């Protein structure tokens, strides 16, 4: 009977190459969005040694701001520009009100401060926008919502156009970010702070300016991620839970590695889909995507505490 229930459907459908490719594509899209959120964490940590617990709520807050401004009558792309202004103001406010007074404090104090920022943004967002689910303005932004089919191996692969758009935009954003960090003066300053804090400050790099910049870049990443996730699942505070999938990405890739964030996100996105379809549903009743990424990260940490791409920390005593 078990053979009849589980093995036959597995052979008939799950082993088809085009079905496997469909699963990998869905995982790739999720993984790219996980990687984008993780990049926000990495940038802030590299420049300030602050683990920004608020990155998840920044995704939600930026998406809610965009939808809310459009609901007030602003055109879609004007709303995008206005949302970026809001995220810049938020970055300046966090640097001036929260971070600057805490310079020199233990890392745990700065971490707790970002938890405070998270709770503040949740309350502010609920007061301004309410707690109900909202529809992302995909059509107004020119994001296609249809689907098209490819026909590999005589089967078919369904690609949602909004997912293809998200992959392309995310790829361009990552490429632009890497180019900014490697070939611009401010980008090199961010890297210098990540490599050696004291040396960077001694040559005149402004800590306050860099903090505002990296928090604003994290806000841009949050907005792009919020638009992409909002197009798939709507805009609500439930997106914050999805955003926390970046935490196992960071554990897997390392807190300081941009490459690790990208590869870790792709790995988790695809592996959790494969596990859910081929093992989770037949053997464990499904819903393994809620915990698989965290279990995978835990296993990696047991053998490599700094993550796959993090640098091993050696303390001299």
Buried (B, 14 or more C-beta within 10 A) or exposed (E): EEEEEBEEEEEEEBEBEBBBBBBBBBBBBBBBBBBBBBBBBBBBBBBBBBBBBBBBBBBBBBBBBBBBBBEEEBEBEEBBEBBBEBBBEBBBEBBEEBBEEEEEEEEEEBBBBBEEBBEBBBEBBEEEBEEEEBEBBBEEBEBEEEEEEEEEEEBEBEBBBBBBBBBEBBEEBBEEBBEBBEEEEBBBBBBBBBEEBEEBBEEEBEBEEBBBBBBBBBBBBBBBBBBBBBBBEBBBBBBBEBBBBBBBBBBBBBBBBBEBBBBBBBBBBBBBBBBBBBEBBBEEEEEBBEEBBBEBBEEBBEEBEBBBBBEEEEEEE
